[in-house]
Amino acid sequence: MEKVKSAIITGASSGIGQATARELAKNGYAVMLAARREDRLVDLKKEIEGAGGRAEYRVTDVTSAAEMKSLAEATLEHFGQITVLVNNAGLMPLSYLNKLKIDEWDRMIDVNIKGVLYGIAAVLPYMEEQKEGHIINVASVAGHVVSPGSAVYSGTKFAVRAITEGLRKEIDPELNIRATIVSPGAVETELRNTITDEDVLSNFRSRSAMEPLQATDIARAIVYAVEQPAHVDVNEILIRPRQQPN
């Protein structure tokens, strides 16, 4: 089987994941699209192929280690190798702790932390065997700064940063595997749609006007990291709107 440079992108049905798939495809990567919303994956695959790129998709729940392993196997089957994993799937149902939104806490932990770990577990053995690979974990500015309402979300993103840094330090330098944290600030995506705490939503509405980043801004940062020469390891990219203070 011919081996082509490839990238798995989780959360590819919208926002940063969708934009990253487009940008990586433009840069010659065969992309494996992963998310739960099949209709959107189908449309994105057609769009990328229509522009001359190569794409496949798998409906995937990142909270299932078995489904993530199957995703990696499908990528190998189609493309012969796994060059890049973009662990992007995430949830952001911000809420004040005294609202006791325990179901939302559990879901964030499952998607934002376990999903990242399951992604690493799915691809790392193959990357070690092929002595090449790049794991991109999407964290957040909330993994640097905790705000009212973000305690649990920030906790998950601090965890993503810790896991990625731990991975970087554990990798044998001879294996040519890189690990990068991407920490976006305010981005115009669907993430806010998961917020059910009216007090948090009110705070969002009361903020002064600020031009948010677009998903493509983050996608281009990811492409920058993966396209560096093999001896360059971009450890973390922290990217905010110019007007965002924290």
matplotlib code that plots the C-alpha trace (Angstrom):
import matplotlib.pyplot as plt

x = [0.0, 1.2, 1.9, 0.7, 1.1, -2.2, -3.9, -6.7, -8.9, -11.4, -14.3, -14.1, -17.8, -17.5, -15.4, -11.6, -11.7, -13.5, -11.2, -8.1, -9.2, -9.6, -6.2, -4.3, -5.9, -4.8, -1.3, -1.3, -2.5, -5.0, -7.4, -9.5, -12.5, -13.9, -17.0, -20.5, -22.5, -22.3, -24.1, -21.5, -18.7, -20.1, -20.4, -16.9, -15.5, -17.2, -16.0, -12.3, -12.4, -14.1, -11.1, -8.7, -7.9, -8.2, -10.5, -12.3, -14.4, -15.5, -18.4, -16.5, -17.2, -13.9, -15.1, -14.8, -11.3, -12.4, -13.9, -10.7, -8.6, -10.9, -10.4, -6.6, -6.9, -9.1, -6.6, -3.8, -6.0, -6.8, -3.5, -0.8, 0.4, -0.7, 1.4, -0.6, -3.3, -5.3, -7.1, -9.6, -13.0, -14.1, -17.1, -17.4, -20.6, -19.3, -21.2, -20.7, -19.9, -22.8, -25.2, -24.1, -24.3, -22.6, -23.7, -22.0, -18.8, -18.8, -19.3, -16.5, -14.1, -15.0, -14.6, -11.9, -9.6, -10.4, -10.9, -7.4, -5.9, -7.8, -6.5, -3.0, -3.4, -4.8, -2.0, 1.2, 2.0, 1.9, 3.9, 6.6, 6.7, 7.0, 9.4, 7.5, 4.4, 3.0, 0.3, -1.6, -3.8, -6.1, -6.3, -7.4, -6.5, -8.7, -5.9, -3.7, -6.3, -9.3, -12.4, -15.6, -17.7, -14.7, -13.5, -14.2, -13.6, -10.3, -9.4, -9.9, -7.7, -5.0, -5.0, -4.6, -1.6, -0.1, -0.7, 0.9, 3.9, 4.3, 4.1, 6.7, 9.1, 8.5, 9.0, 12.3, 14.0, 15.2, 11.6, 11.0, 7.6, 6.5, 3.8, 2.2, -0.4, -2.6, -4.3, -6.9, -8.5, -12.0, -12.9, -16.2, -17.4, -20.3, -18.7, -20.9, -24.0, -23.3, -23.6, -26.9, -26.0, -27.9, -25.6, -22.6, -24.5, -25.4, -21.8, -20.9, -23.6, -22.5, -18.9, -17.6, -17.4, -14.4, -13.6, -13.1, -10.7, -12.0, -11.6, -9.3, -6.9, -6.4, -6.2, -3.4, -1.5, -1.8, -0.5, 2.4, 3.4, 3.1, 4.9, 8.1, 11.3, 11.6, 14.2, 11.8, 9.3, 6.7, 5.8, 2.8, 1.0, -1.0, -3.2, -5.7, -7.7, -5.7, -8.4, -8.6, -6.7, -6.9]
y = [0.0, 3.5, 5.5, 9.2, 11.8, 11.8, 13.5, 12.3, 15.2, 14.7, 17.1, 17.6, 18.3, 22.0, 24.9, 24.4, 20.7, 21.5, 24.4, 22.3, 19.5, 22.0, 23.6, 20.3, 19.0, 22.1, 21.4, 17.9, 15.8, 13.0, 13.6, 11.2, 13.1, 12.0, 13.3, 12.1, 14.1, 11.9, 14.4, 17.1, 14.6, 13.5, 17.2, 18.0, 15.0, 16.0, 19.5, 18.5, 16.0, 18.6, 20.9, 18.1, 16.8, 13.3, 12.6, 9.7, 9.8, 7.7, 8.4, 8.3, 8.9, 10.1, 8.9, 5.3, 3.9, 1.1, 3.6, 5.6, 2.5, 1.6, 5.1, 4.7, 1.3, 2.7, 5.5, 3.0, 1.0, 3.9, 5.9, 3.5, 5.5, 8.1, 11.2, 13.6, 13.4, 16.5, 15.9, 18.7, 17.4, 19.3, 20.7, 23.9, 24.0, 26.7, 27.0, 28.2, 25.3, 26.0, 25.2, 21.6, 20.7, 17.3, 15.7, 18.5, 18.1, 14.4, 14.9, 17.5, 15.2, 12.3, 14.3, 16.8, 14.6, 11.0, 11.7, 13.1, 10.2, 7.7, 9.5, 9.2, 5.6, 4.9, 6.4, 6.3, 2.6, 3.1, 6.3, 4.6, 1.7, 4.0, 6.4, 9.4, 11.4, 14.5, 14.7, 18.1, 18.5, 21.5, 23.0, 26.6, 29.9, 28.6, 26.1, 29.1, 31.4, 30.4, 32.6, 32.5, 29.8, 28.0, 25.9, 22.5, 23.5, 25.1, 21.9, 19.8, 22.1, 22.4, 18.6, 18.6, 20.8, 18.6, 15.4, 16.8, 18.1, 14.7, 13.0, 15.3, 14.5, 10.7, 10.4, 8.9, 11.6, 9.0, 8.2, 11.6, 12.1, 15.6, 16.9, 20.3, 22.1, 24.7, 27.0, 29.3, 32.3, 33.4, 31.8, 32.1, 28.4, 26.4, 25.8, 28.4, 26.5, 23.9, 26.5, 26.2, 28.4, 31.6, 33.6, 32.6, 33.4, 36.8, 37.6, 36.8, 39.1, 41.9, 41.9, 44.8, 44.1, 42.0, 40.6, 36.9, 34.6, 32.6, 28.8, 29.2, 31.3, 28.3, 25.9, 27.9, 27.8, 24.0, 23.8, 26.0, 23.5, 20.4, 21.8, 22.7, 20.8, 17.5, 18.9, 21.7, 20.9, 23.6, 22.9, 25.3, 27.9, 30.4, 32.5, 35.2, 37.9, 41.1, 42.6, 39.7, 40.6, 37.2]
z = [0.0, -0.9, 2.3, 2.2, 4.9, 6.8, 9.7, 12.0, 13.2, 15.9, 16.3, 12.5, 12.0, 12.9, 14.2, 14.6, 13.6, 10.4, 9.5, 10.4, 8.0, 5.2, 5.8, 6.2, 3.0, 1.2, 2.4, 1.0, 3.9, 3.4, 6.2, 8.3, 9.7, 13.0, 14.8, 15.7, 13.2, 10.0, 7.7, 8.4, 7.9, 4.5, 3.4, 4.5, 2.7, -0.5, -0.2, 0.4, -2.5, -4.7, -4.1, -5.1, -1.6, -0.2, 2.8, 4.5, 7.6, 10.6, 12.9, 16.3, 19.9, 21.4, 24.9, 23.6, 23.6, 21.3, 18.7, 18.8, 18.2, 15.3, 13.9, 13.9, 12.3, 9.5, 8.9, 8.5, 6.1, 3.9, 4.0, 5.1, 8.1, 10.7, 10.4, 12.6, 15.2, 16.0, 19.3, 18.9, 20.1, 23.2, 25.2, 27.1, 29.2, 31.6, 34.9, 38.4, 40.8, 43.0, 40.2, 40.7, 37.0, 37.7, 34.4, 32.5, 34.6, 33.9, 30.2, 30.0, 31.8, 29.5, 26.2, 27.1, 29.1, 28.4, 24.7, 24.5, 26.3, 24.1, 21.0, 22.2, 23.1, 19.6, 17.6, 19.8, 19.2, 15.4, 15.6, 17.7, 15.2, 12.1, 14.0, 13.0, 14.1, 15.6, 18.2, 18.5, 21.5, 21.5, 25.0, 25.7, 27.3, 30.0, 30.7, 31.7, 33.3, 35.5, 35.3, 37.3, 35.7, 34.1, 37.1, 35.6, 32.0, 33.0, 35.0, 31.9, 29.8, 32.5, 32.3, 28.5, 28.8, 31.6, 29.6, 26.5, 28.3, 30.0, 26.6, 25.2, 28.0, 27.8, 24.0, 23.0, 21.0, 18.5, 17.5, 15.8, 17.4, 18.4, 20.7, 20.6, 22.7, 21.0, 23.4, 21.7, 23.2, 22.2, 18.9, 16.9, 17.2, 18.4, 21.8, 23.6, 22.4, 25.2, 28.0, 30.0, 33.0, 32.5, 34.7, 32.6, 29.4, 30.8, 31.5, 27.9, 26.6, 28.9, 27.7, 25.6, 21.9, 21.0, 17.6, 18.2, 16.4, 13.5, 13.4, 10.4, 12.5, 14.8, 11.9, 10.3, 13.6, 13.6, 10.1, 11.1, 13.9, 11.8, 8.8, 10.7, 9.9, 11.8, 14.2, 15.3, 18.0, 18.6, 22.2, 22.6, 20.7, 22.8, 20.5, 21.6, 19.9, 20.1, 22.4, 24.8, 28.1, 29.8]

ax = plt.figure().add_subplot(projection="3d")
ax.plot(x, y, z, "-o")
ax.set_aspect("equal")
plt.show()
